[in-house]
Amino acid sequence: MRWDSLFDDLEGQLEQELTAEGDELRAEEERLRIGRLALRDRICALLAARPLDPLRLRLVTGEQLSVRALTVGRDWLSGETGEGGRSGVIVPLTAVAALVLRPDVVALSLEPGQGVERALPARLGLPFVLRDLARRRVPVSIQLAAGSVEGTIDRVGRDTLDLAVHDLDLPRRSNAVRAVEVLALPAVLAVRLRG
């Protein structure tokens, strides 16, 4: 009888140790997974969990921007802002200093958000999206740290874009263009669609 009790006790201790070891292993795996998360991953997780909730972004300038995100690309997100009605905006992820979250949604941002990622937009970089705006001749307002400039994107290089500066109430015509500004893409904080 005493041997049965001893073996039952040893079996219970071994089971507890194996369970504790498994728990520690899962906790370490979770820490490693979270350690690999990028800002883009957290945004995708929020969009998968709450697709209709606007994201509150703090830009590198300190300005806060509320965006109802529709698409997340490789290094950008696009959506709608509530400023002056609904208007489209493209925000490079390099311009985002912080994702401002309510305490009750922080855990949602840590979940895998794979449902949001569509294969094509997830692979497209910011220059590709800006080239599409240039091709369609969409009037834009480009926000920089030092202010904003308005006009039409003429061309997009690897790290620059040429903006024909003109009044947005006029179509982009040679006689309406006051200047062409060659903007460094890393300086772009947001591209607001005006067309």
Salt bridges, closest charged atoms under 4 A:
ASP23 OD1 - ARG26 NH2 2.60
GLU28 OE1 - ARG31 NH2 2.87
GLU30 OE2 - ARG33 NH2 2.81
ASP53 OD2 - ARG50 NH1 3.53
GLU63 OE2 - ARG192 NH2 3.73
GLU80 OE1 - ARG86 NE 3.77
GLU83 OE1 - ARG192 NH1 2.85
ASP104 OD1 - ARG102 NE 3.14
GLU117 OE2 - ARG40 NH1 3.10
ASP132 OD1 - ARG135 NH2 2.43
ASP132 OD2 - ARG136 NE 2.97
ASP154 OD1 - ARG137 NH2 3.12
ASP154 OD1 - ARG172 NE 2.91
ASP162 OD2 - ARG155 NH1 2.66
ASP167 OD1 - ARG178 NH1 2.95
